[in-house]
Amino acid sequence: SGPDGVAPDWNALVQSRLTLVIYMGVTRIQCIQAALLEAGMHQETPCAVITHASTPKQRQACTTLAALALDVERLQLTSPAIMVIGSVVAHAAADQVLHSCRSAQPWDDVVTLDPPLMAAVTAAQGAQL
């Protein structure tokens, strides 16, 4: 819920098909995830969580709505954090993958994404061509 104790209109937010940016929502991530799924957002919607942005402690993860809460817990991402939920995340992931591939050395780790996010990245790359 917001500062006035009223929950956002998740149905309206999902129907808008806009990218959602949620500040300081990590502690409520399971509730946010459940509300978005219940409101009809597709479980394969790309999501990103960035913690300690633009500091030396910055960490981030790209995932899907279905895996959002589990990945945040698994990776121990904590506040301060920002969540970005929507197709724009696929574009960012595509840029990150392309940059990693261009600067990769033979000994670098391979960038891997789960299949739904990889499909979104592929679609984003096609849209950029």
MMTF fields as JSON, N, C-alpha, C and O atoms, coordinates in Angstrom:
{
  "mmtfVersion": "1.0.0",
  "mmtfProducer": "UNKNOWN",
  "numBonds": 515,
  "numAtoms": 516,
  "numGroups": 129,
  "numChains": 1,
  "numModels": 1,
  "chainsPerModel": [1],
  "groupsPerChain": [129],
  "chainIdList": ["A"],
  "bondAtomList": [4, 2, 8, 6, 12, 10, 16, 14, 20, 18, 24, 22, 28, 26, 32, 30, 36, 34, 40, 38, 44, 42, 48, 46, 52, 50, 56, 54, 60, 58, 64, 62, 68, 66, 72, 70, 76, 74, 80, 78, 84, 82, 88, 86, 92, 90, 96, 94, 100, 98, 104, 102, 108, 106, 112, 110, 116, 114, 120, 118, 124, 122, 128, 126, 132, 130, 136, 134, 140, 138, 144, 142, 148, 146, 152, 150, 156, 154, 160, 158, 164, 162, 168, 166, 172, 170, 176, 174, 180, 178, 184, 182, 188, 186, 192, 190, 196, 194, 200, 198, 204, 202, 208, 206, 212, 210, 216, 214, 220, 218, 224, 222, 228, 226, 232, 230, 236, 234, 240, 238, 244, 242, 248, 246, 252, 250, 256, 254, 260, 258, 264, 262, 268, 266, 272, 270, 276, 274, 280, 278, 284, 282, 288, 286, 292, 290, 296, 294, 300, 298, 304, 302, 308, 306, 312, 310, 316, 314, 320, 318, 324, 322, 328, 326, 332, 330, 336, 334, 340, 338, 344, 342, 348, 346, 352, 350, 356, 354, 360, 358, 364, 362, 368, 366, 372, 370, 376, 374, 380, 378, 384, 382, 388, 386, 392, 390, 396, 394, 400, 398, 404, 402, 408, 406, 412, 410, 416, 414, 420, 418, 424, 422, 428, 426, 432, 430, 436, 434, 440, 438, 444, 442, 448, 446, 452, 450, 456, 454, 460, 458, 464, 462, 468, 466, 472, 470, 476, 474, 480, 478, 484, 482, 488, 486, 492, 490, 496, 494, 500, 498, 504, 502, 508, 506, 512, 510],
  "bondOrderList": [1, 1, 1, 1, 1, 1, 1, 1, 1, 1, 1, 1, 1, 1, 1, 1, 1, 1, 1, 1, 1, 1, 1, 1, 1, 1, 1, 1, 1, 1, 1, 1, 1, 1, 1, 1, 1, 1, 1, 1, 1, 1, 1, 1, 1, 1, 1, 1, 1, 1, 1, 1, 1, 1, 1, 1, 1, 1, 1, 1, 1, 1, 1, 1, 1, 1, 1, 1, 1, 1, 1, 1, 1, 1, 1, 1, 1, 1, 1, 1, 1, 1, 1, 1, 1, 1, 1, 1, 1, 1, 1, 1, 1, 1, 1, 1, 1, 1, 1, 1, 1, 1, 1, 1, 1, 1, 1, 1, 1, 1, 1, 1, 1, 1, 1, 1, 1, 1, 1, 1, 1, 1, 1, 1, 1, 1, 1, 1],
  "groupList": [{"groupName": "SER", "atomNameList": ["N", "CA", "C", "O"], "elementList": ["N", "C", "C", "O"], "formalChargeList": [0, 0, 0, 0], "bondAtomList": [1, 0, 2, 1, 3, 2], "bondOrderList": [1, 1, 2], "singleLetterCode": "S", "chemCompType": "L-PEPTIDE LINKING"}, {"groupName": "GLY", "atomNameList": ["N", "CA", "C", "O"], "elementList": ["N", "C", "C", "O"], "formalChargeList": [0, 0, 0, 0], "bondAtomList": [1, 0, 2, 1, 3, 2], "bondOrderList": [1, 1, 2], "singleLetterCode": "G", "chemCompType": "PEPTIDE LINKING"}, {"groupName": "PRO", "atomNameList": ["N", "CA", "C", "O"], "elementList": ["N", "C", "C", "O"], "formalChargeList": [0, 0, 0, 0], "bondAtomList": [1, 0, 2, 1, 3, 2], "bondOrderList": [1, 1, 2], "singleLetterCode": "P", "chemCompType": "L-PEPTIDE LINKING"}, {"groupName": "ASP", "atomNameList": ["N", "CA", "C", "O"], "elementList": ["N", "C", "C", "O"], "formalChargeList": [0, 0, 0, 0], "bondAtomList": [1, 0, 2, 1, 3, 2], "bondOrderList": [1, 1, 2], "singleLetterCode": "D", "chemCompType": "L-PEPTIDE LINKING"}, {"groupName": "VAL", "atomNameList": ["N", "CA", "C", "O"], "elementList": ["N", "C", "C", "O"], "formalChargeList": [0, 0, 0, 0], "bondAtomList": [1, 0, 2, 1, 3, 2], "bondOrderList": [1, 1, 2], "singleLetterCode": "V", "chemCompType": "L-PEPTIDE LINKING"}, {"groupName": "ALA", "atomNameList": ["N", "CA", "C", "O"], "elementList": ["N", "C", "C", "O"], "formalChargeList": [0, 0, 0, 0], "bondAtomList": [1, 0, 2, 1, 3, 2], "bondOrderList": [1, 1, 2], "singleLetterCode": "A", "chemCompType": "L-PEPTIDE LINKING"}, {"groupName": "TRP", "atomNameList": ["N", "CA", "C", "O"], "elementList": ["N", "C", "C", "O"], "formalChargeList": [0, 0, 0, 0], "bondAtomList": [1, 0, 2, 1, 3, 2], "bondOrderList": [1, 1, 2], "singleLetterCode": "W", "chemCompType": "L-PEPTIDE LINKING"}, {"groupName": "ASN", "atomNameList": ["N", "CA", "C", "O"], "elementList": ["N", "C", "C", "O"], "formalChargeList": [0, 0, 0, 0], "bondAtomList": [1, 0, 2, 1, 3, 2], "bondOrderList": [1, 1, 2], "singleLetterCode": "N", "chemCompType": "L-PEPTIDE LINKING"}, {"groupName": "LEU", "atomNameList": ["N", "CA", "C", "O"], "elementList": ["N", "C", "C", "O"], "formalChargeList": [0, 0, 0, 0], "bondAtomList": [1, 0, 2, 1, 3, 2], "bondOrderList": [1, 1, 2], "singleLetterCode": "L", "chemCompType": "L-PEPTIDE LINKING"}, {"groupName": "GLN", "atomNameList": ["N", "CA", "C", "O"], "elementList": ["N", "C", "C", "O"], "formalChargeList": [0, 0, 0, 0], "bondAtomList": [1, 0, 2, 1, 3, 2], "bondOrderList": [1, 1, 2], "singleLetterCode": "Q", "chemCompType": "L-PEPTIDE LINKING"}, {"groupName": "ARG", "atomNameList": ["N", "CA", "C", "O"], "elementList": ["N", "C", "C", "O"], "formalChargeList": [0, 0, 0, 0], "bondAtomList": [1, 0, 2, 1, 3, 2], "bondOrderList": [1, 1, 2], "singleLetterCode": "R", "chemCompType": "L-PEPTIDE LINKING"}, {"groupName": "THR", "atomNameList": ["N", "CA", "C", "O"], "elementList": ["N", "C", "C", "O"], "formalChargeList": [0, 0, 0, 0], "bondAtomList": [1, 0, 2, 1, 3, 2], "bondOrderList": [1, 1, 2], "singleLetterCode": "T", "chemCompType": "L-PEPTIDE LINKING"}, {"groupName": "ILE", "atomNameList": ["N", "CA", "C", "O"], "elementList": ["N", "C", "C", "O"], "formalChargeList": [0, 0, 0, 0], "bondAtomList": [1, 0, 2, 1, 3, 2], "bondOrderList": [1, 1, 2], "singleLetterCode": "I", "chemCompType": "L-PEPTIDE LINKING"}, {"groupName": "TYR", "atomNameList": ["N", "CA", "C", "O"], "elementList": ["N", "C", "C", "O"], "formalChargeList": [0, 0, 0, 0], "bondAtomList": [1, 0, 2, 1, 3, 2], "bondOrderList": [1, 1, 2], "singleLetterCode": "Y", "chemCompType": "L-PEPTIDE LINKING"}, {"groupName": "MET", "atomNameList": ["N", "CA", "C", "O"], "elementList": ["N", "C", "C", "O"], "formalChargeList": [0, 0, 0, 0], "bondAtomList": [1, 0, 2, 1, 3, 2], "bondOrderList": [1, 1, 2], "singleLetterCode": "M", "chemCompType": "L-PEPTIDE LINKING"}, {"groupName": "CYS", "atomNameList": ["N", "CA", "C", "O"], "elementList": ["N", "C", "C", "O"], "formalChargeList": [0, 0, 0, 0], "bondAtomList": [1, 0, 2, 1, 3, 2], "bondOrderList": [1, 1, 2], "singleLetterCode": "C", "chemCompType": "L-PEPTIDE LINKING"}, {"groupName": "GLU", "atomNameList": ["N", "CA", "C", "O"], "elementList": ["N", "C", "C", "O"], "formalChargeList": [0, 0, 0, 0], "bondAtomList": [1, 0, 2, 1, 3, 2], "bondOrderList": [1, 1, 2], "singleLetterCode": "E", "chemCompType": "L-PEPTIDE LINKING"}, {"groupName": "HIS", "atomNameList": ["N", "CA", "C", "O"], "elementList": ["N", "C", "C", "O"], "formalChargeList": [0, 0, 0, 0], "bondAtomList": [1, 0, 2, 1, 3, 2], "bondOrderList": [1, 1, 2], "singleLetterCode": "H", "chemCompType": "L-PEPTIDE LINKING"}, {"groupName": "LYS", "atomNameList": ["N", "CA", "C", "O"], "elementList": ["N", "C", "C", "O"], "formalChargeList": [0, 0, 0, 0], "bondAtomList": [1, 0, 2, 1, 3, 2], "bondOrderList": [1, 1, 2], "singleLetterCode": "K", "chemCompType": "L-PEPTIDE LINKING"}],
  "groupTypeList": [0, 1, 2, 3, 1, 4, 5, 2, 3, 6, 7, 5, 8, 4, 9, 0, 10, 8, 11, 8, 4, 12, 13, 14, 1, 4, 11, 10, 12, 9, 15, 12, 9, 5, 5, 8, 8, 16, 5, 1, 14, 17, 9, 16, 11, 2, 15, 5, 4, 12, 11, 17, 5, 0, 11, 2, 18, 9, 10, 9, 5, 15, 11, 11, 8, 5, 5, 8, 5, 8, 3, 4, 16, 10, 8, 9, 8, 11, 0, 2, 5, 12, 14, 4, 12, 1, 0, 4, 4, 5, 17, 5, 5, 5, 3, 9, 4, 8, 17, 0, 15, 10, 0, 5, 9, 2, 6, 3, 3, 4, 4, 11, 8, 3, 2, 2, 8, 14, 5, 5, 4, 11, 5, 5, 9, 1, 5, 9, 8],
  "groupIdList": [1, 2, 3, 4, 5, 6, 7, 8, 9, 10, 11, 12, 13, 14, 15, 16, 17, 18, 19, 20, 21, 22, 23, 24, 25, 26, 27, 28, 29, 30, 31, 32, 33, 34, 35, 36, 37, 38, 39, 40, 41, 42, 43, 44, 45, 46, 47, 48, 49, 50, 51, 52, 53, 54, 55, 56, 57, 58, 59, 60, 61, 62, 63, 64, 65, 66, 67, 68, 69, 70, 71, 72, 73, 74, 75, 76, 77, 78, 79, 80, 81, 82, 83, 84, 85, 86, 87, 88, 89, 90, 91, 92, 93, 94, 95, 96, 97, 98, 99, 100, 101, 102, 103, 104, 105, 106, 107, 108, 109, 110, 111, 112, 113, 114, 115, 116, 117, 118, 119, 120, 121, 122, 123, 124, 125, 126, 127, 128, 129],
  "secStructList": [7, 7, 6, 6, 1, 7, 7, 7, 7, 2, 2, 2, 2, 2, 2, 2, 6, 7, 7, 3, 3, 3, 3, 1, 7, 4, 4, 4, 2, 2, 2, 2, 2, 2, 2, 2, 2, 2, 6, 6, 7, 7, 6, 6, 7, 3, 3, 3, 3, 3, 3, 1, 6, 6, 1, 6, 6, 7, 3, 3, 3, 3, 3, 3, 4, 4, 4, 2, 2, 2, 2, 2, 2, 2, 6, 6, 7, 7, 1, 1, 3, 3, 3, 3, 3, 1, 6, 2, 2, 2, 2, 2, 2, 2, 2, 2, 2, 2, 2, 2, 2, 2, 2, 7, 7, 6, 6, 1, 7, 7, 7, 7, 7, 7, 2, 2, 2, 2, 2, 2, 2, 2, 2, 2, 2, 2, 2, 2, 7],
  "xCoordList": [0.83, 0.0, 0.87, 2.036, 0.295, 1.004, 1.103, 0.702, 1.637, 1.823, 0.506, 0.49, -0.595, -1.885, -2.609, -3.768, -1.92, -2.493, -3.378, -3.957, -3.497, -4.329, -3.445, -2.416, -3.856, -3.092, -3.233, -4.275, -2.194, -2.307, -3.392, -3.729, -3.916, -4.881, -4.085, -3.797, -3.736, -2.899, -3.542, -2.842, -4.87, -5.557, -5.334, -5.017, -5.497, -5.306, -3.853, -3.585, -2.928, -1.513, -1.162, -0.427, -1.684, -1.414, -2.071, -1.453, -3.316, -4.018, -3.353, -3.498, -2.635, -1.963, -0.829, -0.451, -0.293, 0.828, 2.071, 2.957, 2.133, 3.294, 4.354, 4.046, 5.579, 6.633, 6.387, 6.106, 6.492, 6.309, 7.68, 8.567, 7.837, 9.062, 8.646, 7.905, 9.125, 8.716, 9.944, 10.913, 9.884, 10.977, 10.769, 9.659, 11.83, 11.844, 10.749, 10.103, 10.54, 9.5, 10.013, 9.223, 11.307, 11.885, 11.275, 11.068, 10.994, 10.433, 9.012, 8.532, 8.333, 6.964, 6.916, 5.859, 8.052, 8.141, 7.176, 6.621, 6.965, 6.038, 4.609, 3.875, 4.216, 2.869, 2.717, 1.682, 3.74, 3.704, 3.621, 2.808, 4.455, 4.449, 3.072, 2.523, 2.518, 1.209, 0.116, -0.763, 0.169, -0.851, -0.781, -1.815, 0.424, 0.571, 0.105, -0.558, 0.443, 0.001, -1.517, -2.168, -2.071, -3.531, -4.251, -5.359, -3.633, -4.234, -4.076, -4.587, -3.374, -3.286, -1.985, -1.899, -0.973, 0.313, 0.906, 0.853, 1.465, 2.018, 3.205, 4.041, 3.278, 4.352, 5.741, 6.738, 5.822, 7.125, 7.521, 8.481, 6.788, 7.14, 8.544, 8.827, 9.422, 10.783, 10.8, 10.039, 11.673, 11.815, 13.298, 14.124, 13.606, 14.967, 14.889, 13.97, 15.847, 15.983, 17.409, 18.37, 17.527, 18.837, 18.93, 18.078, 19.953, 20.139, 21.408, 22.398, 21.368, 22.504, 22.967, 24.164, 22.009, 22.298, 23.35, 23.376, 24.197, 25.264, 26.203, 26.72, 26.412, 27.43, 28.336, 27.981, 29.469, 30.338, 29.677, 30.117, 28.622, 27.928, 26.774, 26.024, 26.622, 25.491, 25.495, 26.528, 24.3, 24.064, 22.732, 21.853, 22.577, 21.316, 21.064, 21.974, 19.799, 19.407, 18.249, 17.346, 18.284, 17.156, 16.508, 17.193, 15.19, 14.451, 13.073, 12.847, 12.173, 10.794, 9.895, 10.308, 8.672, 7.736, 7.52, 7.422, 7.445, 7.218, 8.329, 8.07, 9.56, 10.711, 11.19, 12.173, 10.52, 11.005, 11.323, 12.459, 10.362, 10.572, 11.635, 12.478, 11.597, 12.596, 13.996, 14.941, 14.144, 15.472, 16.006, 17.198, 15.149, 15.589, 16.049, 17.058, 15.299, 15.699, 16.986, 17.903, 17.052, 18.216, 19.488, 20.551, 19.374, 20.537, 20.776, 21.736, 19.892, 19.995, 20.083, 20.931, 19.182, 19.098, 18.264, 17.16, 18.793, 18.139, 17.962, 18.471, 17.243, 17.072, 18.395, 19.201, 18.609, 17.746, 17.75, 18.794, 16.566, 16.451, 15.322, 14.399, 15.427, 14.399, 14.056, 14.938, 12.764, 12.316, 11.762, 11.02, 12.126, 11.602, 10.91, 11.516, 9.63, 8.826, 8.178, 7.36, 8.554, 7.97, 8.942, 10.085, 8.475, 9.252, 10.556, 11.486, 10.647, 11.89, 13.067, 14.214, 12.792, 13.853, 14.498, 15.708, 13.699, 14.248, 15.217, 16.233, 14.917, 15.829, 17.139, 18.212, 17.058, 18.257, 19.067, 20.294, 18.37, 19.063, 19.738, 20.857, 19.059, 19.648, 20.911, 21.92, 20.866, 22.049, 23.189, 24.346, 22.856, 23.873, 24.503, 25.721, 23.68, 24.205, 25.089, 26.178, 24.631, 25.434, 26.76, 27.801, 26.74, 27.974, 28.914, 30.119, 28.359, 29.183, 29.817, 30.98, 29.056, 29.58, 30.673, 31.666, 30.487, 31.482, 32.793, 33.865, 32.713, 33.93, 34.44, 35.39, 33.822, 34.179, 35.573, 35.998, 36.249, 37.522, 37.243, 36.247, 38.075, 37.819, 37.607, 36.936, 38.167, 38.061, 36.888, 36.653, 36.138, 34.998, 33.883, 33.72, 33.119, 31.938, 30.917, 30.831, 30.154, 29.092, 27.869, 27.493, 27.258, 26.047, 24.888, 24.679, 24.13, 22.975, 21.736, 21.777, 20.643, 19.353, 18.358, 18.511, 17.332, 16.327, 15.559, 15.501, 14.968, 14.338, 13.305, 13.337, 12.38, 11.418, 12.097, 11.713, 13.098, 13.782, 14.623, 14.722, 15.218, 15.994, 15.087, 15.497, 13.855, 12.903, 12.566, 12.442, 12.422, 12.125, 13.31, 13.127, 14.522, 15.727, 15.8, 16.105, 15.521, 15.537, 14.512, 14.797, 13.323, 12.282, 12.721, 12.483, 13.356, 13.824, 14.904, 14.933, 15.782, 16.831, 16.203, 16.627, 15.198, 14.506, 13.83, 13.797, 13.288, 12.602, 13.596, 13.222, 14.844, 15.853, 16.438, 17.037, 16.266, 16.854, 16.13, 16.508],
  "yCoordList": [-1.192, 0.0, 1.25, 1.214, 2.328, 3.597, 4.291, 3.73, 5.516, 6.245, 6.54, 6.708, 6.604, 6.863, 5.581, 5.619, 4.419, 3.142, 2.516, 1.456, 3.141, 2.621, 1.879, 2.394, 0.668, -0.127, 0.464, 1.029, 0.34, 0.802, 0.009, -1.108, 0.578, -0.125, -0.994, -0.59, -2.198, -3.086, -3.429, -3.532, -3.611, -3.918, -2.808, -3.084, -1.575, -0.441, -0.354, -0.065, -0.599, -0.547, -1.631, -1.374, -2.835, -3.921, -3.628, -3.835, -3.148, -2.85, -1.724, -1.658, -0.849, 0.256, -0.234, 0.444, -1.403, -1.995, -1.097, -1.24, -0.183, 0.68, -0.021, -0.953, 0.419, -0.068, 0.467, 1.653, -0.4, 0.005, 0.157, -0.676, 1.221, 1.449, 1.598, 2.515, 0.697, 0.654, 0.896, 0.137, 1.956, 2.318, 1.667, 1.656, 1.131, 0.604, -0.44, -0.433, -1.328, -2.34, -3.726, -4.67, -3.887, -5.208, -5.929, -7.142, -5.21, -5.876, -6.374, -7.251, -5.83, -6.241, -6.987, -7.084, -7.507, -8.05, -9.209, -9.317, -10.064, -11.183, -10.676, -11.198, -9.672, -9.095, -8.395, -8.521, -7.66, -6.954, -7.962, -7.81, -8.988, -10.028, -10.693, -10.846, -11.083, -11.745, -10.834, -11.284, -9.546, -8.597, -8.409, -8.349, -8.318, -8.147, -9.385, -9.27, -10.559, -11.791, -11.932, -12.311, -11.628, -11.7, -10.706, -10.978, -9.568, -8.543, -8.883, -8.163, -9.975, -10.428, -10.153, -10.379, -9.676, -9.468, -10.839, -11.756, -10.97, -12.247, -12.627, -11.785, -13.891, -14.359, -14.24, -14.251, -14.126, -13.996, -12.54, -12.27, -11.605, -10.191, -9.971, -10.378, -9.337, -9.092, -8.116, -7.15, -8.393, -7.559, -7.372, -8.244, -6.23, -5.974, -5.395, -4.643, -5.748, -5.168, -4.651, -5.378, -3.379, -2.747, -2.261, -1.505, -2.693, -2.293, -1.453, -1.705, -0.462, 0.45, 1.064, 1.119, 1.52, 2.039, 3.144, 3.983, 3.122, 4.091, 4.287, 5.38, 3.203, 3.195, 1.994, 1.123, 1.93, 0.758, -0.548, -1.626, -0.465, -1.652, -2.07, -2.985, -1.409, -1.713, -3.176, -3.747, -3.764, -5.114, -5.079, -4.294, -5.921, -5.958, -7.371, -8.191, -7.618, -8.906, -8.686, -7.895, -9.399, -9.439, -10.803, -11.824, -10.813, -12.054, -11.897, -10.97, -12.777, -12.673, -12.448, -12.665, -12.016, -11.792, -13.077, -13.039, -14.209, -15.483, -15.812, -16.421, -15.418, -15.76, -14.598, -14.738, -13.465, -12.234, -12.397, -12.161, -12.789, -12.872, -13.904, -13.662, -15.045, -16.084, -15.63, -15.885, -14.961, -14.502, -13.413, -13.396, -12.513, -11.458, -12.074, -11.664, -13.059, -13.737, -14.536, -14.464, -15.287, -16.135, -15.296, -15.689, -14.148, -13.283, -12.302, -11.532, -12.343, -11.484, -10.011, -9.276, -9.589, -8.178, -7.465, -7.899, -6.381, -5.68, -4.203, -3.713, -3.514, -2.063, -1.382, -1.908, -0.229, 0.51, -0.143, -0.542, -0.241, -0.909, -0.299, 0.318, -0.49, -0.063, -1.284, -2.043, -1.459, -2.544, -1.933, -0.951, -2.515, -2.093, -3.327, -4.39, -3.165, -4.294, -3.915, -2.998, -4.632, -4.361, -4.633, -5.028, -4.416, -4.778, -4.008, -4.486, -2.829, -2.06, -2.841, -2.635, -3.716, -4.521, -5.435, -5.662, -5.957, -6.818, -6.041, -6.585, -4.782, -3.949, -3.735, -3.799, -3.484, -3.294, -4.583, -4.56, -5.707, -6.997, -7.274, -7.785, -6.937, -7.135, -6.307, -6.797, -5.056, -4.197, -4.765, -4.742, -5.277, -5.835, -7.077, -7.245, -7.946, -9.153, -8.782, -9.335, -7.839, -7.426, -6.828, -7.139, -5.968, -5.369, -6.454, -6.415, -7.418, -8.497, -9.312, -9.703, -9.571, -10.364, -9.605, -10.196, -8.295, -7.496, -7.392, -7.347, -7.354, -7.166, -8.469, -8.457, -9.584, -10.859, -11.321, -11.16, -11.883, -12.548, -14.051, -14.459, -14.866, -16.308, -16.911, -17.936, -16.295, -16.844, -16.274, -16.688, -15.322, -14.73, -15.743, -16.667, -15.55, -16.379, -16.104, -14.993, -17.113, -16.976, -16.369, -16.785, -15.386, -14.771, -15.708, -16.09, -16.083, -16.954, -16.289, -15.635, -16.462, -15.945, -17.087, -18.008, -17.041, -18.094, -17.981, -16.894, -19.074, -19.075, -17.979, -17.367, -17.685, -16.61, -15.25, -14.475, -14.956, -13.675, -13.657, -12.616, -14.763, -14.815, -14.565, -13.902, -15.085, -14.843, -13.348, -12.787, -12.719, -11.286, -10.475, -9.482, -10.907, -10.23, -10.346, -9.373, -11.538, -11.757, -10.865, -10.277, -10.766, -9.9, -8.442, -7.7, -8.025, -6.646, -6.346, -5.259, -7.301, -7.109, -6.947, -6.093, -7.758, -7.645, -6.315, -5.766, -5.789, -4.5, -3.354, -2.312, -3.539, -2.507, -2.468, -1.468, -3.563, -3.632, -2.765, -2.718],
  "zCoordList": [0.0, 0.0, 0.0, 0.392, -0.437, -0.537, 0.8, 1.819, 0.815, 2.064, 2.782, 4.001, 2.034, 2.661, 3.035, 3.447, 2.891, 3.266, 2.2, 2.434, 1.04, -0.037, -1.031, -1.468, -1.383, -2.342, -3.737, -4.068, -4.557, -5.95, -6.691, -6.298, -7.732, -8.578, -9.55, -10.676, -9.089, -9.874, -11.207, -12.214, -11.238, -12.492, -13.515, -14.672, -13.098, -14.015, -14.475, -15.641, -13.572, -13.928, -14.948, -15.902, -14.746, -15.691, -17.031, -18.075, -17.023, -18.268, -19.054, -20.275, -18.381, -19.067, -19.967, -20.923, -19.659, -20.404, -20.381, -21.223, -19.427, -19.268, -18.425, -17.682, -18.54, -17.665, -16.268, -16.09, -15.284, -13.892, -13.235, -13.421, -12.474, -11.716, -10.262, -9.907, -9.434, -8.032, -7.17, -7.21, -6.398, -5.505, -4.149, -3.618, -3.601, -2.237, -2.001, -0.953, -2.961, -2.835, -2.517, -2.482, -2.282, -2.091, -0.882, -0.927, 0.169, 1.354, 1.104, 1.823, 0.097, -0.245, -1.577, -2.201, -2.005, -3.354, -3.601, -4.695, -2.622, -2.812, -3.008, -3.847, -2.247, -2.396, -3.738, -4.392, -4.149, -5.437, -6.57, -7.482, -6.517, -7.544, -7.622, -8.713, -6.49, -6.469, -7.01, -7.745, -6.647, -7.105, -8.622, -9.287, -9.165, -10.613, -11.368, -12.399, -10.868, -11.513, -11.428, -12.402, -10.27, -10.084, -10.993, -11.455, -11.249, -12.111, -13.592, -14.449, -13.897, -15.273, -15.991, -17.198, -15.295, -15.96, -16.285, -15.465, -17.471, -17.919, -17.057, -16.732, -16.689, -15.807, -16.425, -15.703, -17.749, -18.404, -18.646, -19.367, -18.049, -18.169, -17.61, -16.483, -18.378, -17.894, -16.703, -16.663, -15.749, -14.554, -14.243, -14.514, -13.678, -13.202, -11.8, -11.473, -10.991, -9.648, -9.55, -9.802, -9.179, -9.02, -7.578, -7.112, -6.892, -5.507, -5.387, -6.073, -4.517, -4.303, -5.626, -5.91, -6.425, -7.766, -7.743, -6.843, -8.734, -8.984, -7.799, -7.568, -7.054, -6.007, -6.266, -7.06, -5.632, -5.81, -5.364, -5.763, -4.539, -4.055, -4.971, -4.632, -6.133, -7.01, -7.429, -7.777, -7.382, -7.892, -8.607, -8.251, -9.609, -10.326, -10.834, -10.955, -11.125, -11.692, -12.635, -12.362, -13.756, -14.685, -14.552, -14.486, -14.513, -14.333, -14.962, -15.739, -14.638, -15.094, -13.882, -12.743, -14.137, -13.034, -12.247, -11.021, -12.928, -12.245, -11.253, -10.215, -11.56, -10.72, -9.857, -9.13, -9.925, -9.295, -7.816, -7.407, -7.017, -5.569, -5.218, -4.354, -5.879, -5.593, -5.957, -5.212, -7.094, -7.507, -6.588, -6.278, -6.155, -5.226, -3.911, -3.336, -3.447, -2.206, -2.417, -1.599, -3.498, -3.79, -3.926, -3.445, -4.578, -4.797, -3.648, -3.664, -2.657, -1.471, -1.84, -1.333, -2.742, -3.107, -2.054, -1.725, -1.536, -0.433, -0.766, -1.774, 0.086, -0.061, 0.267, 1.035, -0.309, -1.23, -2.607, -3.122, -3.185, -4.482, -5.295, -4.763, -6.582, -7.518, -8.375, -8.775, -8.648, -9.517, -10.793, -10.753, -11.914, -13.203, -13.789, -13.92, -14.137, -14.592, -15.917, -15.981, -16.973, -18.277, -19.404, -19.177, -20.618, -21.807, -21.937, -22.587, -21.336, -21.425, -20.823, -21.222, -19.884, -19.269, -20.312, -20.276, -21.234, -22.282, -23.158, -23.591, -23.423, -24.211, -23.466, -24.065, -22.177, -21.374, -21.316, -21.407, -21.163, -21.125, -22.46, -22.498, -23.56, -24.89, -25.038, -25.545, -24.601, -24.673, -23.837, -24.257, -22.647, -21.762, -22.393, -22.346, -22.982, -23.619, -24.793, -24.947, -25.635, -26.784, -26.339, -26.919, -25.311, -24.805, -24.273, -24.523, -23.542, -22.992, -24.103, -24.005, -25.162, -26.276, -27.023, -27.449, -27.181, -27.915, -27.147, -27.751, -25.816, -25.028, -24.42, -23.637, -24.77, -24.148, -24.555, -25.699, -23.607, -23.84, -23.785, -23.188, -24.374, -24.397, -23.014, -22.889, -21.972, -20.627, -19.84, -18.704, -20.426, -19.728, -19.547, -20.345, -18.482, -18.26, -19.35, -19.872, -19.682, -20.669, -19.98, -18.884, -20.631, -20.096, -20.389, -21.54, -19.361, -19.575, -19.019, -17.977, -19.719, -19.29, -19.34, -20.142, -18.488, -18.556, -19.873, -20.447, -20.369, -21.697, -21.93, -22.998, -20.994, -21.286, -21.456, -22.332, -20.63, -20.751, -22.025, -22.675, -22.389, -23.631, -24.824, -25.777, -24.791, -25.872, -25.945, -27.034, -24.789, -24.758, -25.288, -25.992, -24.943, -25.435, -26.954, -27.644, -27.469, -28.917, -29.608, -30.652, -29.025, -29.604, -29.565, -30.518, -28.479, -28.358, -29.392, -29.969, -29.62, -30.615, -31.996, -32.774, -32.302, -33.584, -33.758, -34.859, -32.672, -32.739, -32.971, -33.511, -32.571, -32.728, -34.134, -34.53, -34.897, -36.239, -37.23, -38.401]
}
